[in-house]
Amino acid sequence: SGAICGGMLEKDLTLDVARRIERLLAGDGIATVMTRVGDSYVSLADRAALANRVRDSILISIHFNEDNRAVSTGVETYYAAHQITVGSFVASWLPFLWRALSQSPNFESQSLAGFIQEALVARTRAIDRGTKASQFFVIANVTCPAVLVEGGFLTNKEDISKLASEDYREEIAAAVNDGILRYRDALKQRQSTIAVTDPKQH
């Protein structure tokens, strides 16, 4: 996109935050695969295809909002109400994940979105626009838990001012990292419960 924030193009802003997330996750022992590593365009179809080739994964898509109303502000996290063949994978770092898929066709993505959104609001103190279901291509056409994070509005002066700060972008990245770790911890807790209650485990 050509939108500019503090002298940075939106595409550079998203890459900056993604690289910060990559660094933080690496510090917690979680490997990442970037869909874009430089100033190059990668189609939505290619991004989804890459995610589907990577085993044992979740997908985090970073974006920044725009709106016709300059007063619109805040952060929100999207998950797809329906994904292709959800549950067709087993993540080695979450070997119990396939057993946890329940309640709704996309329970895991909704759960991941909730943890990330909660962390975003806590760290940035931005307006909480909540989690929302939407069929964005890149999160609807993958087989792993997937969310799209909107980290603020490039049409809001206050949001632009915040996003121009490296410290603020670091807080966004830290929030996404927090949310991922909390999601993993929640799954581990569910694994423990399943191990106790599932007769197949005896």
C-alpha positions as CSV (number, residue, x, y, z in Angstrom):
1,S,0.0,0.0,0.0
2,G,1.1,3.6,-0.5
3,A,-0.2,4.8,2.9
4,I,2.6,6.5,4.8
5,C,3.1,6.5,8.6
6,G,6.0,8.6,10.0
7,G,7.8,8.4,6.7
8,M,7.3,4.7,6.4
9,L,5.2,3.0,3.7
10,E,2.6,0.7,5.1
11,K,4.3,-2.3,3.6
12,D,7.5,-1.4,5.4
13,L,5.6,-0.8,8.7
14,T,4.0,-4.3,8.5
15,L,7.4,-5.9,7.7
16,D,9.0,-4.0,10.6
17,V,6.5,-5.4,13.1
18,A,6.7,-8.9,11.6
19,R,10.5,-8.9,12.0
20,R,10.1,-7.9,15.6
21,I,7.6,-10.7,16.2
22,E,10.0,-13.1,14.5
23,R,12.8,-12.0,16.9
24,L,10.7,-12.3,20.0
25,L,9.3,-15.8,19.0
26,A,12.9,-17.0,18.3
27,G,13.8,-15.9,21.9
28,D,11.0,-18.2,23.1
29,G,12.3,-21.1,20.9
30,I,9.6,-20.8,18.2
31,A,10.8,-20.9,14.6
32,T,9.1,-18.6,12.1
33,V,8.8,-18.6,8.3
34,M,8.2,-15.1,6.8
35,T,5.9,-14.8,3.8
36,R,7.9,-11.7,2.8
37,V,11.4,-10.8,3.8
38,G,12.1,-7.7,1.7
39,D,10.6,-5.2,-0.7
40,S,8.7,-7.7,-2.8
41,Y,5.1,-8.4,-3.5
42,V,3.8,-11.8,-2.6
43,S,0.2,-12.6,-3.7
44,L,-2.4,-13.7,-1.2
45,A,-2.6,-17.1,-2.9
46,D,1.1,-17.6,-2.6
47,R,1.1,-16.6,1.1
48,A,-1.7,-19.1,1.8
49,A,0.1,-21.8,-0.2
50,L,3.4,-21.2,1.7
51,A,1.5,-21.5,5.0
52,N,0.0,-24.8,3.9
53,R,3.4,-26.2,3.0
54,V,4.8,-25.4,6.4
55,R,4.0,-28.2,8.9
56,D,3.3,-27.6,12.5
57,S,2.3,-24.0,12.1
58,I,0.0,-21.1,12.9
59,L,-0.4,-18.1,10.6
60,I,-0.3,-14.5,11.8
61,S,-1.0,-11.8,9.2
62,I,-0.1,-8.2,10.2
63,H,-2.0,-5.2,8.8
64,F,-2.9,-1.6,9.5
65,N,-6.4,-0.3,9.0
66,E,-7.8,2.6,6.9
67,D,-11.2,4.2,7.2
68,N,-13.1,7.0,5.6
69,R,-13.7,8.4,9.1
70,A,-10.6,10.0,10.6
71,V,-11.9,9.3,14.1
72,S,-11.7,5.5,13.7
73,T,-9.1,4.1,16.0
74,G,-8.1,1.0,17.9
75,V,-6.9,-2.5,17.3
76,E,-8.8,-5.6,16.2
77,T,-8.0,-9.2,15.4
78,Y,-9.8,-11.3,12.7
79,Y,-10.3,-15.0,12.3
80,A,-12.1,-16.8,9.5
81,A,-15.5,-18.2,10.3
82,H,-14.7,-21.1,8.0
83,Q,-11.3,-22.5,6.8
84,I,-10.4,-25.2,4.3
85,T,-10.0,-28.6,5.8
86,V,-9.4,-27.4,9.3
87,G,-8.0,-30.1,11.5
88,S,-6.2,-31.9,8.7
89,F,-2.8,-31.3,10.4
90,V,-1.1,-32.3,13.6
91,A,1.5,-29.8,14.9
92,S,4.5,-31.5,16.5
93,W,4.8,-28.7,19.0
94,L,1.1,-29.2,19.8
95,P,0.6,-32.9,19.2
96,F,-2.7,-32.8,20.9
97,L,-4.1,-30.0,18.8
98,W,-6.2,-32.2,16.5
99,R,-8.0,-33.6,19.6
100,A,-8.9,-30.1,20.7
101,L,-10.7,-29.0,17.6
102,S,-14.3,-28.7,18.8
103,Q,-17.3,-26.5,19.4
104,S,-17.1,-24.5,16.1
105,P,-15.5,-25.3,12.7
106,N,-12.8,-22.8,13.5
107,F,-12.5,-22.8,17.3
108,E,-8.7,-22.8,17.3
109,S,-8.3,-19.6,15.2
110,Q,-11.0,-17.9,17.2
111,S,-9.2,-18.9,20.4
112,L,-5.8,-17.6,19.1
113,A,-7.4,-14.3,18.0
114,G,-8.8,-13.8,21.5
115,F,-5.5,-14.3,23.2
116,I,-3.7,-11.9,20.8
117,Q,-6.4,-9.3,21.0
118,E,-6.4,-9.3,24.8
119,A,-2.6,-8.9,24.8
120,L,-2.7,-6.1,22.2
121,V,-5.1,-4.1,24.3
122,A,-3.2,-4.7,27.5
123,R,0.2,-3.6,26.0
124,T,-0.9,-0.8,23.7
125,R,-3.9,0.5,25.7
126,A,-5.5,1.1,22.3
127,I,-9.3,1.1,21.9
128,D,-10.5,-2.5,21.9
129,R,-12.3,-3.2,18.7
130,G,-12.6,-6.9,19.6
131,T,-12.2,-10.1,17.6
132,K,-14.3,-10.5,14.4
133,A,-15.0,-13.2,11.9
134,S,-14.3,-12.4,8.3
135,Q,-13.3,-14.4,5.2
136,F,-10.1,-12.7,4.4
137,F,-8.4,-14.9,1.8
138,V,-5.1,-15.5,3.5
139,I,-6.7,-16.7,6.8
140,A,-9.6,-18.6,5.2
141,N,-7.5,-20.6,2.8
142,V,-5.1,-22.2,5.2
143,T,-5.3,-25.4,7.2
144,C,-3.7,-24.1,10.4
145,P,-5.0,-21.7,13.1
146,A,-4.8,-18.3,11.5
147,V,-5.5,-14.7,12.4
148,L,-5.2,-11.2,10.9
149,V,-4.1,-8.5,13.2
150,E,-5.1,-4.8,12.5
151,G,-2.6,-2.8,14.6
152,G,-4.1,0.6,14.2
153,F,-5.5,3.1,11.7
154,L,-3.3,4.9,9.2
155,T,-6.1,7.4,8.7
156,N,-6.1,8.5,12.4
157,K,-3.6,11.1,13.5
158,E,-3.1,9.7,17.0
159,D,-2.6,6.2,15.7
160,I,-0.1,7.4,13.1
161,S,1.8,9.2,15.8
162,K,2.0,6.1,17.9
163,L,2.9,3.8,15.0
164,A,5.7,6.1,14.0
165,S,7.4,5.2,17.3
166,E,9.7,2.1,17.4
167,D,8.8,1.5,21.0
168,Y,5.1,1.3,20.1
169,R,5.7,-1.1,17.3
170,E,7.8,-3.2,19.7
171,E,4.7,-3.3,22.0
172,I,2.5,-4.5,19.2
173,A,5.1,-7.2,18.4
174,A,5.4,-8.2,22.1
175,A,1.6,-8.4,22.3
176,V,1.4,-10.8,19.4
177,N,4.2,-12.9,20.9
178,D,2.3,-12.9,24.3
179,G,-0.9,-14.0,22.6
180,I,0.8,-16.9,20.8
181,L,2.5,-18.1,24.0
182,R,-0.8,-17.9,26.0
183,Y,-2.6,-19.8,23.2
184,R,0.1,-22.5,23.4
185,D,-0.2,-22.7,27.2
186,A,-4.0,-23.0,26.9
187,L,-3.6,-25.9,24.5
188,K,-1.2,-27.6,26.9
189,Q,-3.8,-27.2,29.7
190,R,-6.4,-28.8,27.5
191,Q,-4.0,-31.6,26.7
192,S,-3.7,-32.3,30.4
193,T,-7.5,-32.3,30.7
194,I,-7.9,-34.6,27.7
195,A,-5.3,-37.0,29.1
196,V,-7.4,-37.4,32.3
197,T,-10.8,-37.6,30.7
198,D,-10.3,-39.4,27.5
199,P,-10.8,-43.2,27.9
200,K,-8.4,-43.8,25.0
201,Q,-5.6,-42.5,27.2
202,H,-6.1,-45.2,29.7
